[in-house]
Amino acid sequence: MSESGGLDDDLRVPTCERCPALAESRSRIVNGVGPTDADLLFVGEAPGATEDEEGEPFVGRSGDVLDEALSEAGLDRADVRITNCVRCRPPDNRDPTGEELANCRGHLDAEVDRLAPELIVTLGKVPSEHLLGRSVAITTEAGDVADARIGGASRRVLLSVHPAATLYDRSQREGFINAIGRAAELSGVGERSEDGGGGQSRLGEF
């Protein structure tokens, strides 16, 4: 896998003014991080306050929850790529608007096309609905796998609750851990981490 850490010029968005409110309120654009050939891609909603400060998606408390789930699945951040639907923090951590999601969609599609991941994991209701193009009951559909056209191809998408949901509702923790474990299994990333790179994807079983 690449060790670029997501710093390749063709995947970074160095500047953007498409959403005036976000451009005015953000500290920085938060680009995706992780290998540029990762087989497992996590997609969140938008940066929060800590992400806006540090310039990396899913840090802080929700990042700790994600890291813990990855560890239980035999993975760490170096094995996966993590990004967001919207790369700038919405004011007061509000949900991104439909226009903001649309304005940033080209950046996400380009990232997905470049990676061509075996599996995409949506972290929360907003990214799930955005990528599937339909209403999602995330607490009941978490762990489900669906096909969605993203960028220039059909992609496998596994739905998951947002890691922060487990902080507010501990009953969500087991489902979240199981979803991340299933993602590792389906993408084959966990197997490659254990055997040094020779694992096979299991997506053909579904």
N, C-alpha and C positions, 0 to 999 in steps of 0.2 A: 504493500500500500504506500501511497504517497505520504511523505511527512511534511507536506507544505503547511499543514495546520489551517488550510483555507485561505492562504494569503495570495493565491494566484491572482494576477491582475484581471484575468478574464472572468472571474467569479465575484470579485469585489465590486461593490458599488461605491466609488470614491466620493461622489457628490450627487445630490438629487434635490430638486425643488418642486416636484410634482404636487406635493401636498403642503401648501403654505403653512397651515397650522402646525404640522409636525416638524417642518423645517425650522420654524421659529422656536419651538419648545424643546427640541432635542438637544442633547449634549454632543451626540455623535451618531452616525449611521452604524447600526449593529449588524455586521455581516455574518454569514454562516462560518462555522469553524469545523475542522476535522478534515480527514483525507479527501482529496478530490476524486478518488476512485472508490469511495466507500460503498459497500453493498447495502448498508442500512442507514436510512436518512430519517431523522426526527424533525418534524415541522411543528412549531408552536405558533402562537397567535401574533405576538408583538413583544418587543422588549419592555421590561418593567424598569423601575427606578435603578436597581442595582446593575442591570444589564446596560442601561443607558450610561451609567457612570464608568463601568469597566469595559464596555465595548465587546462583550461576549454574550451570546444567548444562554439562557438557563444557568445562571449563577445565583448565589444567594440561597435562600431556604428551598425554593423549588428545585434549584440545581442540585442541592444536596440529596433531595429525594430521588431525583433522576439518577444521580451517581450511585446511590445505594441500590436501586433497582437494577442498574447495569451490572453492578458488582455481583448481585445475587444470580444474574444470568451468565456470569463468567466473562463479562465485558468491562471495558472502561472507555473513557471519552476518546482515547486514541484509536479505538476500533470503529467509531461511527462518525457521521457528520450530523451537525445540529444547526438548524436555521429557523427562521420565522416567516410567516406570510407577509408581515409588514416589518420593515427594518428600522423604523424610527418609533420611539416611545410616544404613544398617544398621551396627551395631557391628563393628569390625575389617574393614569392607568385605566382609562375608559377603553371599551372595546373599539377596535378600528371600525370606521364606517365602511359601507360598501364601496364608496368611491376610493377610499384609501387602499382597500384590499385590491381593487381593480388596478389602481395606479402602480402597485408594487408587483402585480402578478407576473409581468414579463421578467422581472428579476428572478422570481422563484422558478418559473418555467425554464429559464436558461440554466439555472443551477441544477434542476432535476435532469434536464437533457444532458448536461455535461457529466453528471454522475452515472446516469442510467442505473439507479440502485435496484437491487433485487426486491426491496421492500421499503415502503414509506410508512412511517408511524406518525399519525396525527395526534398531537397532545392537546386534547380539549375539544369543546364543541365548535368553536369558531373555525379552526383549521379543518376540522372534519367536514363541516358544511361547505366551506369554501372550496375544498378540493373535490368533494363528491358532487357538489352542485345540487344539494337537496337538504331538507330538514333532517337533523340527526338527534335522536334521543340518546345522548352519549352515555348515560349511566347504564342503560339497558343494552346498548350496542357495543360497548367496550369489549375488545377482544375479537370482534368480527373482522373479517377480511373482505374487501370489496375491490372491484376493478374500477378505475377512473382514468379518463384521458387527461393527461397532464403534460404540457409541453407538446412534443410531437409523437407521443406514443401512449399506449395503454399501460397503466402501472397498477401494481398490487398495493393496496392501502390497508393497513391495520389500524383500527380506531382504538383510542385510549383516552381515558380521562386525563386532565391536566395534573401534573404531579402536585400542584398546590392544593388540589381537591382533597388529597389525602391528609393534609395538615388541618383542614377544617372539618373533615368527616373521616375518622379513622376507619370506618367500615369500608372505605374505598381502597384502602391500602392493599389488601390481598389481591383484588382485581387488577390493580395497577401493576403490582409485581408480576402477576401471572401474564398480563399482556406483554410486558417487556420480555419475559422469558419466552413467550411464544414467538415474538418478533425475532429474537436471537435464533431460535430453532428454524423458523421458516426461511430466514435469510441465509442461514448457514454460517453466519459470522461467529457464533459461539463455538462451533466445531473447529473453524480455522484458528481461533484464538488458542484452543487447547492443543491442536495437532501441528501448529506452526505454519498453517497456510494451505492445507490440503483438503479442507472440508468441501462438501458438495451442497448446493442449495437444495432445499426440500420443497420449493414452491411447486414443483410438478405433482406433489401429492394432493394439491388442492385445485 
